[in-house]
Amino acid sequence: MSLKAFIGGIAFSASLLTVTTAMAQTIVAADGSSTVFPITEAMAEEFQKANPDIKITVGMSGTGGGFKKFCRGETDISNASRPIKAEEQKVCKEAGIEYIELPVALDALTVIVHPSNTWAEELTVSELKKIWEPEAQGKITNWSQVRAGFPDKPLVLFGAGIDSGTYDYFTAATVGKEHSSRGDFTASEDDNVLVQGVAGDPNALGFFGLAYFEHNADKLKAVKIKAKDDAPAVEPTVDNARSGKYQPLSRPIFIYVNKKSATEKPAVAKFVEFYLDTKNAIELVKEVGYVPLPENAIAAFKKRFANREVGTGFTGSKIGVSVDDLLKEQLVY
């Protein structure tokens, strides 16, 4: 090979590397929670209309799966339906990944049954524990075992996969211990699989975020929940989640942003700023069926991102805490 050809090859390789690097700067990678997926997807679609030169990829590997990728530096944004866990914080720290924690909406985790189910119009949290606790495996297999008067029909269960933040929150809120439940149920990180499962079986019961119920309300029925046996039964709705009436299954949901990505990739910063724009944070969140944060909270989290404040204000899922109190804690940490 001539010296001229050799130098030309080096120049071509350098040029290709420059193009590849430039392309990487215009791609924003998000992954994680299937619950947060509809919000981030809606934000991405609207953002790309105004910014066609930037590509947003949105995966759906569950909150836990998303954090694994995020803490390996594979994604810029991690969608999460629960706060980051201590062990995930440790993995991120060891990898040098700093993150900005941003609550983006509130959710009413919804217990659902088949529309033909006429007996389980409401359930108590203690009954949900009876159904889902580890000791129920192989034992509580019939609706008649849940409550006297319920029919002698098989109890068929569907729920979020164990990598899902929804699974973690639901088990903490109902069983009393995060990541603890019976194992003999159909599990999936894809909420659409759960929709199809419950919609296809008259004896089924499952759970997932409010938005997936609202988008499939013609195929499913939502169960009213009693926080205590003598408490009123409360329907999972946007208003009841906002007011704090729907307990203990109301929760904040999040995105976590890699600080380095936000600092070094203008496309990431631009997308997150779009995400936190007050109009988008209210209207787009409502559009996909979730509860927008109050405007003062949106403004505070916008400031948190602008200042690139890293860390978490949570020590785990906080069950039964009102949304207002939870946000007050977040706004001062």
CORKAUR-V648674 format. One record per pair of residues at least 12 apart in sequence whose ideal C-beta (glycine too) atoms are under 10 Angstrom apart, sorted by the first residue. I is the first residue (numbers start at 1). GAP is how many residues later the second one is. Records with the same first field share a line. If there is no record, write none. Layout:
I = GAP ; GAP
//
This chain:
23 = 32
24 = 241 ; 243
25 = 29 ; 239 ; 240 ; 241 ; 242 ; 243
26 = 25 ; 27 ; 28 ; 29 ; 239 ; 240 ; 241
27 = 27 ; 28 ; 29 ; 30 ; 49 ; 238 ; 240 ; 241
28 = 16 ; 19 ; 20 ; 26 ; 27 ; 28 ; 29 ; 30 ; 47 ; 48 ; 49 ; 233 ; 237 ; 239 ; 240 ; 241 ; 242 ; 243 ; 244
29 = 26 ; 27 ; 28 ; 29 ; 30 ; 40 ; 41 ; 45 ; 46 ; 47 ; 48 ; 49 ; 229 ; 232 ; 239
30 = 13 ; 14 ; 26 ; 27 ; 28 ; 29 ; 30 ; 36 ; 39 ; 40 ; 45 ; 46 ; 47 ; 48 ; 49 ; 225 ; 226 ; 227 ; 238 ; 241 ; 245
31 = 26 ; 27 ; 28 ; 29 ; 30 ; 31 ; 32 ; 34 ; 35 ; 36 ; 37 ; 38 ; 39 ; 43 ; 44 ; 45 ; 46 ; 47 ; 48
32 = 26 ; 27 ; 28 ; 29 ; 30 ; 31 ; 32 ; 33 ; 34 ; 35 ; 36 ; 37 ; 38 ; 43 ; 45 ; 46 ; 47 ; 48 ; 49 ; 131 ; 132 ; 133 ; 157 ; 222 ; 223 ; 224
33 = 27 ; 28 ; 29 ; 30 ; 31 ; 32 ; 33 ; 34 ; 45 ; 46 ; 47 ; 48 ; 49 ; 127 ; 130 ; 131 ; 132 ; 133 ; 156 ; 158 ; 176 ; 220 ; 221 ; 222
34 = 25 ; 26 ; 27 ; 28 ; 29 ; 31 ; 32 ; 45 ; 47 ; 126 ; 127 ; 130 ; 131 ; 132 ; 154 ; 155 ; 156 ; 157 ; 158 ; 159 ; 160 ; 174 ; 175 ; 178
35 = 25 ; 27 ; 28 ; 44 ; 45 ; 46 ; 47 ; 70 ; 72 ; 74 ; 125 ; 129 ; 130 ; 131 ; 134 ; 156 ; 173 ; 174 ; 175 ; 176 ; 177 ; 216 ; 218 ; 255
36 = 22 ; 24 ; 27 ; 30 ; 41 ; 42 ; 43 ; 44 ; 45 ; 68 ; 69 ; 71 ; 129 ; 130 ; 173 ; 175 ; 217 ; 218 ; 219 ; 252 ; 254
37 = 21 ; 22 ; 23 ; 24 ; 29 ; 42 ; 44 ; 152 ; 153 ; 154 ; 172 ; 174 ; 175 ; 251
38 = 20 ; 22 ; 41 ; 67 ; 153 ; 171 ; 173 ; 174 ; 177 ; 246 ; 247 ; 249 ; 250 ; 251 ; 252
39 = 19 ; 40 ; 65 ; 66 ; 68 ; 172 ; 214 ; 216 ; 236 ; 241 ; 242 ; 245 ; 246 ; 248 ; 249 ; 250 ; 251
40 = 16 ; 18 ; 19 ; 20 ; 37 ; 39 ; 64 ; 215 ; 231 ; 235 ; 248
41 = 15 ; 17 ; 19 ; 38 ; 247
42 = 16 ; 238 ; 241 ; 242 ; 243 ; 245 ; 246 ; 248
43 = 13 ; 15 ; 61 ; 212 ; 228 ; 229 ; 231 ; 232 ; 233 ; 234 ; 237 ; 238 ; 241 ; 242 ; 245
44 = 12 ; 13 ; 14 ; 227 ; 230 ; 231
45 = 13 ; 239
46 = 228 ; 229 ; 234 ; 237 ; 238 ; 241
47 = 220 ; 223 ; 224 ; 225 ; 226 ; 227 ; 228 ; 230 ; 233 ; 237
48 = 223 ; 226
50 = 220 ; 224
51 = 216 ; 219 ; 220 ; 223
53 = 214
54 = 211 ; 212 ; 213 ; 214 ; 216 ; 217 ; 220
55 = 212
56 = 20 ; 21 ; 211 ; 212 ; 215 ; 218
57 = 18 ; 19 ; 20
58 = 17 ; 19 ; 21
59 = 15 ; 16 ; 19 ; 20
60 = 19 ; 129 ; 130 ; 131 ; 132
61 = 14 ; 17 ; 18 ; 100 ; 102 ; 103 ; 128 ; 129
62 = 17 ; 18 ; 19 ; 98 ; 99 ; 100 ; 101 ; 102 ; 103 ; 104 ; 105 ; 126 ; 127 ; 128
63 = 15 ; 16 ; 17 ; 18 ; 19 ; 20 ; 21 ; 22 ; 25 ; 97 ; 98 ; 100 ; 101 ; 102 ; 103 ; 104 ; 105 ; 106 ; 126 ; 190 ; 191 ; 193
64 = 16 ; 18 ; 21 ; 24 ; 97 ; 98 ; 99 ; 100 ; 101 ; 103 ; 104 ; 115 ; 125
65 = 13 ; 96 ; 98 ; 99 ; 124
66 = 12 ; 13 ; 14 ; 15 ; 22 ; 97 ; 98 ; 99 ; 123 ; 189 ; 190
67 = 12 ; 13 ; 15 ; 17 ; 18 ; 20 ; 21 ; 22 ; 24 ; 25 ; 30 ; 32 ; 96 ; 98 ; 189
68 = 20 ; 23 ; 95
70 = 14 ; 18 ; 21 ; 22 ; 25 ; 27 ; 29 ; 186 ; 187 ; 188
71 = 13 ; 16 ; 17 ; 18 ; 19 ; 20 ; 21 ; 22 ; 23 ; 24 ; 25 ; 26 ; 28 ; 185 ; 187
72 = 19 ; 20 ; 23 ; 25
73 = 19 ; 22 ; 23 ; 24 ; 185 ; 187 ; 188
74 = 184
75 = 181 ; 182 ; 183 ; 186
76 = 179 ; 180 ; 181 ; 182 ; 184 ; 185 ; 186 ; 189 ; 191 ; 192 ; 193 ; 195 ; 196
77 = 22 ; 23 ; 25 ; 178 ; 179 ; 180 ; 181 ; 184 ; 185 ; 191 ; 194 ; 195 ; 198
78 = 14 ; 19 ; 21 ; 23 ; 176 ; 177 ; 178 ; 179 ; 180
79 = 25 ; 86 ; 174 ; 175 ; 176 ; 177
80 = 21 ; 22 ; 23 ; 24 ; 85 ; 172 ; 173 ; 174 ; 175 ; 176
81 = 26 ; 28 ; 79 ; 83 ; 84 ; 85 ; 86 ; 87 ; 88 ; 89 ; 127 ; 128 ; 170 ; 171 ; 172 ; 173 ; 236
82 = 82 ; 83 ; 84 ; 85 ; 86 ; 87 ; 88 ; 90 ; 96 ; 169 ; 170 ; 171 ; 172 ; 232 ; 234 ; 235
83 = 18 ; 20 ; 82 ; 85 ; 86 ; 168 ; 169 ; 170 ; 171 ; 173 ; 229 ; 230 ; 231 ; 232 ; 233 ; 234 ; 235
84 = 15 ; 17 ; 81 ; 170 ; 172 ; 227 ; 228 ; 230 ; 232
85 = 80 ; 83 ; 93 ; 94 ; 227 ; 229 ; 230 ; 231 ; 232
86 = 226 ; 229 ; 230
88 = 168 ; 224
89 = 222 ; 223
92 = 164 ; 166
96 = 164
97 = 159 ; 161 ; 162 ; 163 ; 164 ; 213
98 = 159 ; 160 ; 161 ; 162 ; 164 ; 165 ; 210 ; 212 ; 213
99 = 156 ; 157 ; 158 ; 159 ; 160 ; 161 ; 162 ; 163 ; 211 ; 212 ; 213
100 = 155 ; 156 ; 157 ; 158 ; 159 ; 161 ; 162 ; 172 ; 201 ; 204 ; 205 ; 206 ; 207 ; 208 ; 209 ; 210 ; 211 ; 212
101 = 153 ; 154 ; 155 ; 156 ; 200 ; 203 ; 204 ; 208 ; 209 ; 210 ; 211 ; 212 ; 213 ; 229 ; 232
102 = 152 ; 153 ; 154 ; 155 ; 170 ; 173 ; 174 ; 191 ; 196 ; 199 ; 200 ; 202 ; 203 ; 207 ; 228
103 = 148 ; 149 ; 150 ; 151 ; 152 ; 190 ; 194 ; 195 ; 197 ; 198 ; 201 ; 210 ; 211 ; 223 ; 224 ; 227 ; 228
104 = 148 ; 149 ; 150 ; 151 ; 171 ; 172 ; 177 ; 181 ; 186 ; 188 ; 189 ; 194 ; 197
105 = 104 ; 106 ; 136 ; 146 ; 147 ; 148 ; 149 ; 150 ; 176 ; 177 ; 179 ; 180 ; 181 ; 183 ; 184 ; 185 ; 186 ; 187 ; 188
106 = 104 ; 132 ; 135 ; 136 ; 140 ; 144 ; 145 ; 146 ; 147 ; 179 ; 184 ; 185 ; 186 ; 187 ; 188 ; 191 ; 217 ; 220 ; 221
107 = 59 ; 62 ; 101 ; 102 ; 103 ; 104 ; 129 ; 131 ; 134 ; 142 ; 143 ; 144 ; 145 ; 146 ; 182 ; 183 ; 184
108 = 101 ; 102 ; 103 ; 105 ; 106 ; 114 ; 117 ; 126 ; 127 ; 128 ; 129 ; 130 ; 131 ; 132 ; 133 ; 134 ; 137 ; 138 ; 139 ; 141 ; 142 ; 143 ; 181 ; 182 ; 183
109 = 51 ; 57 ; 60 ; 61 ; 64 ; 65 ; 98 ; 99 ; 100 ; 101 ; 104 ; 116 ; 127 ; 132 ; 137 ; 139 ; 140 ; 141 ; 142 ; 144
110 = 96 ; 97 ; 98 ; 99 ; 100 ; 101 ; 102 ; 103 ; 104 ; 110 ; 112 ; 113 ; 115 ; 125 ; 126 ; 127 ; 131 ; 136 ; 139
111 = 12 ; 17 ; 20 ; 48 ; 59 ; 63 ; 94 ; 95 ; 96 ; 97 ; 102 ; 110 ; 111 ; 112 ; 113 ; 114 ; 125 ; 138
112 = 46 ; 82 ; 83 ; 86 ; 87 ; 92 ; 93 ; 94 ; 95 ; 96 ; 100 ; 101 ; 104 ; 105 ; 107 ; 108 ; 109 ; 110 ; 111 ; 124
113 = 30 ; 85 ; 88 ; 89 ; 90 ; 91 ; 92 ; 93 ; 107 ; 108 ; 109 ; 110
114 = 42 ; 83 ; 84 ; 85 ; 86 ; 87 ; 88 ; 89 ; 90 ; 91 ; 92 ; 105 ; 106 ; 107
115 = 83 ; 84 ; 87 ; 102 ; 103 ; 104 ; 105 ; 106
116 = 85 ; 86 ; 87 ; 105
117 = 26 ; 33 ; 34 ; 36 ; 81 ; 85 ; 86 ; 87 ; 88 ; 103 ; 104 ; 106
118 = 33 ; 103
119 = 24 ; 25 ; 27 ; 28 ; 30 ; 31 ; 32 ; 34
120 = 23 ; 26 ; 27 ; 30 ; 31 ; 35 ; 85 ; 101 ; 103 ; 104
121 = 100 ; 101 ; 102 ; 103 ; 112
122 = 101 ; 102 ; 103 ; 104 ; 110 ; 111 ; 112 ; 113
123 = 23 ; 24 ; 51 ; 82 ; 100 ; 101 ; 102 ; 103 ; 110
124 = 22 ; 23 ; 101 ; 102 ; 103 ; 104 ; 105 ; 106 ; 107 ; 109
125 = 48 ; 49 ; 50 ; 51 ; 100 ; 101 ; 102 ; 103 ; 104 ; 106 ; 122 ; 123 ; 124 ; 195
126 = 48 ; 100 ; 101 ; 102 ; 103
127 = 13 ; 19 ; 20 ; 23 ; 47 ; 96 ; 98 ; 99 ; 102
128 = 18 ; 42 ; 45 ; 46 ; 47 ; 77 ; 79 ; 95 ; 97 ; 98 ; 120 ; 121
129 = 42 ; 44 ; 45 ; 46 ; 47 ; 52
130 = 15 ; 16 ; 17 ; 44 ; 45
131 = 12 ; 14 ; 15 ; 24 ; 26 ; 43 ; 44 ; 50 ; 51 ; 54 ; 74
132 = 25 ; 27 ; 38 ; 39 ; 42 ; 43 ; 48 ; 49 ; 50 ; 53 ; 73 ; 75
133 = 38 ; 41 ; 42 ; 43 ; 44 ; 47 ; 48 ; 49
134 = 37 ; 41 ; 43 ; 46 ; 47 ; 48 ; 49
135 = 40 ; 47
136 = 19 ; 21 ; 39 ; 45 ; 46 ; 48 ; 49
137 = 44 ; 45 ; 46 ; 47 ; 48
138 = 44 ; 45 ; 46
139 = 43 ; 45
140 = 15 ; 17 ; 42 ; 44
141 = 13 ; 14 ; 15 ; 16 ; 43
142 = 12 ; 13 ; 61
143 = 12 ; 13 ; 60 ; 62
146 = 59
151 = 52
153 = 49 ; 50
154 = 47 ; 48 ; 49 ; 50
155 = 30 ; 48 ; 49 ; 50
156 = 29 ; 30 ; 41 ; 42 ; 44 ; 45 ; 46 ; 47 ; 48 ; 49 ; 50
157 = 24 ; 25 ; 27 ; 28 ; 29 ; 30 ; 40 ; 41 ; 46 ; 47 ; 48 ; 49 ; 50
158 = 27 ; 28 ; 29 ; 30 ; 33 ; 35 ; 36 ; 37 ; 38 ; 39 ; 40 ; 41 ; 42 ; 43 ; 46 ; 47 ; 48 ; 49 ; 50
159 = 12 ; 22 ; 23 ; 26 ; 27 ; 28 ; 29 ; 35 ; 38 ; 46 ; 47 ; 48 ; 49
160 = 25 ; 27 ; 28 ; 29 ; 30 ; 31 ; 34 ; 46 ; 47 ; 48 ; 49
161 = 25 ; 26 ; 27 ; 28 ; 29 ; 30 ; 32 ; 33
162 = 17 ; 19 ; 21 ; 25 ; 27
163 = 24 ; 26
164 = 23 ; 24 ; 25 ; 26 ; 27 ; 44
165 = 13 ; 24 ; 86 ; 88 ; 89 ; 152
166 = 23 ; 25 ; 28 ; 41 ; 42 ; 43 ; 46 ; 85 ; 87
167 = 12 ; 14 ; 20 ; 22 ; 40 ; 41
168 = 12 ; 148 ; 149
169 = 38 ; 79 ; 80 ; 81 ; 82 ; 84 ; 147 ; 148 ; 149 ; 150
170 = 37 ; 38 ; 78 ; 79 ; 81 ; 147
171 = 146
172 = 76 ; 79 ; 144 ; 145 ; 146 ; 147
173 = 52 ; 54 ; 74 ; 75 ; 76 ; 77 ; 78 ; 144 ; 146 ; 147
174 = 33 ; 51 ; 74 ; 75 ; 145
176 = 143
178 = 138 ; 139 ; 141
185 = 12 ; 20 ; 21
186 = 12 ; 15 ; 18 ; 20
187 = 19
188 = 18 ; 20
190 = 18
191 = 15 ; 16 ; 17 ; 18 ; 20 ; 21 ; 22 ; 24 ; 25
192 = 16 ; 20 ; 23 ; 24
193 = 13 ; 15
194 = 12 ; 13 ; 14 ; 18 ; 22 ; 26
195 = 13 ; 17 ; 18 ; 20 ; 21 ; 24 ; 25
196 = 20 ; 23
198 = 15 ; 18 ; 21 ; 22 ; 23
199 = 17 ; 19 ; 20 ; 21
200 = 19
204 = 16
205 = 18
206 = 14
207 = 16 ; 42
208 = 12
209 = 27 ; 42 ; 44 ; 79 ; 80 ; 81
210 = 12 ; 26 ; 27 ; 28 ; 30 ; 31 ; 36 ; 39 ; 40 ; 78 ; 79 ; 80 ; 81
211 = 27 ; 74 ; 76 ; 77 ; 78 ; 79 ; 80
212 = 76 ; 77
213 = 23 ; 76
214 = 22 ; 23 ; 24 ; 74 ; 75 ; 76
215 = 73 ; 74
217 = 72
222 = 13 ; 14 ; 15
223 = 12 ; 13
224 = 12 ; 16 ; 22
225 = 15 ; 21 ; 22 ; 23 ; 24
226 = 21
227 = 18 ; 19 ; 20 ; 21 ; 22 ; 93
228 = 19
231 = 16
232 = 13
234 = 12 ; 13 ; 15 ; 16
236 = 13 ; 14
237 = 54
238 = 47 ; 48 ; 51 ; 52 ; 53 ; 54
239 = 52
240 = 51
241 = 49 ; 50 ; 82
242 = 49 ; 50 ; 51 ; 52 ; 81 ; 82
243 = 48 ; 79 ; 80 ; 81
244 = 76 ; 77 ; 78 ; 79 ; 80 ; 81 ; 82
245 = 77
246 = 45 ; 77
247 = 72 ; 73 ; 74 ; 75 ; 76
248 = 69 ; 70 ; 71 ; 72 ; 73
249 = 70 ; 71
250 = 41 ; 69 ; 70 ; 71 ; 72 ; 73 ; 76
251 = 66 ; 67 ; 68 ; 70 ; 72 ; 75
252 = 39 ; 41 ; 45 ; 62 ; 65 ; 66 ; 69 ; 71 ; 74 ; 75 ; 78
253 = 32 ; 37 ; 38
254 = 47 ; 58 ; 60
255 = 17 ; 20 ; 21 ; 46 ; 50
256 = 54 ; 56
257 = 12 ; 14 ; 15 ; 18 ; 48 ; 51 ; 53
258 = 52
259 = 46 ; 49 ; 50 ; 51
260 = 48
262 = 43 ; 44 ; 46
263 = 45
269 = 36 ; 37 ; 39
272 = 30 ; 33 ; 34
273 = 29 ; 32 ; 33
275 = 26 ; 27 ; 30
276 = 17 ; 22 ; 23 ; 25 ; 26 ; 27 ; 28 ; 29 ; 30
277 = 21 ; 25
278 = 14 ; 15 ; 17 ; 20 ; 21 ; 24
279 = 19
280 = 12 ; 18
281 = 12 ; 14 ; 16 ; 17 ; 18 ; 20 ; 21
282 = 12 ; 13 ; 16
285 = 13
291 = 32
293 = 30 ; 34 ; 37
294 = 29 ; 30 ; 33 ; 37
296 = 31 ; 35
297 = 26 ; 27 ; 29 ; 30 ; 31 ; 33 ; 34
299 = 32
300 = 27 ; 30 ; 31 ; 32
301 = 26 ; 29 ; 30
303 = 28
304 = 26 ; 27 ; 29
309 = 24
311 = 22
312 = 18 ; 21
313 = 13 ; 16 ; 17 ; 18 ; 19 ; 20
314 = 12 ; 15 ; 16 ; 19
//
